[in-house]
């Protein structure tokens, strides 16, 4: 008499590995840290101190703008991010892997502001709105590895050509 395995053994093994994969090996959810609302200077540069560690992505949401008598587009002239890499414990301007914006905004220098090499020069992020209302629009900045952010340096247009952003909300994801 020959041994005969159970009829649906491969089906049970497949289901077991499938459940194991979904329950224990699934990607980890990002932890969201709300850093708060910050007020920006109307014409000058603003230094936003964050002092946050082990960050993979940053979200900057426009809450309010300075009022102007006529309709103007909103613009961030330059956004710099300063901090350090955990593996390279020196204070530097951090490189950005990807910059995404919500539907009402546009990155004017997307190719120049993203850089996958640590050697080459990288331009700061420059964002302009597509419409006259830029409230509740967001900028998503992704880094190629977890980083420590000391501060953001945000420079707004000092001419009266564009509307300046007054309040931003910053969230960080690790």
Secondary structure, DSSP 4 states (H G I P E B T S, - for coil): ------TTHHHHHHHHHHHHHHHHSSPPPPPEEEEEEEE--SSSEEEEEEEEEEEEEEEEEEEEE---SS---BEEEEEEEEEEETTEEEEEEPP-SEEEE-TTEEETTHHHH--S-SSS--PPEEEEESSS--TT-EEEEEEEEEEEEEEEEEEE--STTSBPEEEEEEEEE-
